Amino acid sequence: MGFSGKDTSYAECNPEGLATLETGLFDSIGVYFEFCPDHTLIFIPEAKKNYFEVKTEPWIFEVIFRNFYLTAEKNRLIGKHPMMKGDFIYLKNQE
């Protein structure tokens, strides 16, 4: 997303991860991640620069839960779900 005064331009990444904004220079550029919308990147580009690369760090997909406890029992974990009601049984994928 590019911001220039009152104007805003949007672009989604193509399968190769490239996004192109058609309008000229921007006051600021924002990058919003579909799978982790709480992690955003907004930066002020240097004057007359028109090419930017953004690399995500592996930790961007980390999720932290407070007061989330599970009980280990044989080959499974038992406890609440951090966002849904009820008790749950968590099993490891067998590959």
TORDODREN-79168 format. One line per 5 residues: number of its first residue (from 1); their letters; for each residue y, z, x of C-alpha. Coordinates in steps of 0.2 Angstrom, whole numbers, plus 5000, padded with zeros to 4 digits. Layout:
! TORDODREN-79168
NUM = A = Y:Z:X ~ ...;
! end
This chain:
! TORDODREN-79168
1 = MGFSG = 5000:5000:5000 ~ 5017:4995:5007 ~ 5033:5003:5002 ~ 5050:4995:5004 ~ 5065:5003:4995;
6 = KDTSY = 5060:5002:4977 ~ 5047:4989:4979 ~ 5028:4993:4981 ~ 5014:4981:4987 ~ 4996:4984:4985;
11 = AECNP = 4981:4976:4993 ~ 4962:4980:4993 ~ 4951:4978:5009 ~ 4940:4963:5009 ~ 4921:4965:5014;
16 = EGLAT = 4927:4964:5033 ~ 4938:4979:5030 ~ 4955:4969:5031 ~ 4969:4971:5019 ~ 4984:4959:5019;
21 = LETGL = 5001:4963:5011 ~ 5011:4947:5008 ~ 5029:4954:5008 ~ 5039:4957:5023 ~ 5043:4973:5033;
26 = FDSIG = 5040:4990:5025 ~ 5048:5007:5026 ~ 5031:5015:5025 ~ 5013:5011:5023 ~ 5000:5021:5014;
31 = VYFEF = 4981:5020:5015 ~ 4971:5028:5001 ~ 4952:5030:5002 ~ 4942:5026:4986 ~ 4928:5039:4990;
36 = CPDHT = 4939:5053:4996 ~ 4956:5051:4987 ~ 4962:5068:4993 ~ 4963:5061:5011 ~ 4978:5049:5012;
41 = LIFIP = 4987:5042:5027 ~ 5005:5037:5026 ~ 5015:5032:5041 ~ 5032:5024:5046 ~ 5029:5008:5055;
46 = EAKKN = 5039:5003:5070 ~ 5053:4990:5067 ~ 5047:4972:5067 ~ 5028:4977:5068 ~ 5017:4968:5056;
51 = YFEVK = 4999:4971:5062 ~ 4991:4988:5060 ~ 4973:4995:5062 ~ 4967:5010:5054 ~ 4951:5018:5059;
56 = TEPWI = 4943:5032:5048 ~ 4936:5047:5057 ~ 4918:5053:5052 ~ 4925:5070:5045 ~ 4935:5061:5032;
61 = FEVIF = 4920:5062:5020 ~ 4917:5080:5023 ~ 4917:5091:5008 ~ 4919:5110:5009 ~ 4915:5122:4995;
66 = RNFYL = 4920:5140:4994 ~ 4908:5153:4987 ~ 4894:5141:4986 ~ 4877:5149:4989 ~ 4860:5143:4989;
71 = TAEKN = 4843:5152:4991 ~ 4830:5144:5002 ~ 4813:5144:4993 ~ 4798:5135:5001 ~ 4804:5117:5004;
76 = RLIGK = 4819:5117:4992 ~ 4836:5126:4989 ~ 4840:5134:4972 ~ 4857:5138:4965 ~ 4872:5133:4956;
81 = HPMMK = 4881:5116:4957 ~ 4899:5117:4964 ~ 4906:5106:4949 ~ 4893:5107:4935 ~ 4886:5121:4924;
86 = GDFIY = 4868:5128:4926 ~ 4855:5131:4939 ~ 4849:5117:4951 ~ 4835:5114:4962 ~ 4839:5104:4978;
91 = LKNQE = 4825:5094:4986 ~ 4825:5085:5003 ~ 4822:5066:5002 ~ 4804:5063:5009 ~ 4806:5047:5020;
! end
